[in-house]
Amino acid sequence: MTKADLVENVTARIAQTAGPTISKKDCARVVDAFLDAIKDALQEQKNIEVRGFGTFKIRQRKTRMARNPRTGSPVEVSARPVPVFKPSKELRAMVAGIDIANLDDHDDDDYES
């Protein structure tokens, strides 16, 4: 799904529930603003939690040794922050087609992204 598809989908859902009260252009601005807010928060090293959806976090990746695929020589990759997404228990259950009542309470603790 592209961002244009997302805007189309959101606009259609709003039209179903509230009538044609928002234009596609306005909906695109809302989607862009939402994504920009997430980017800005991650850039400031903040976590974003969207209940029922998941959490966007910044993790520190350690320094490691890698190989240049062309020459095979070892190359040191420096430590750096990377964005990660941890889906909520509800989202994981929905994607897996599992009823949320069947999930174990400890399942969320065992998952690391």
Beta strands, then each sheet from edge to edge (+ up, - down):
strand 1: 48-50
strand 2: 54-61
strand 3: 64-67
strand 4: 74-77
strand 5: 80-87
sheet 1: 1+ 2- 5+
sheet 2: 3+ 4-
end
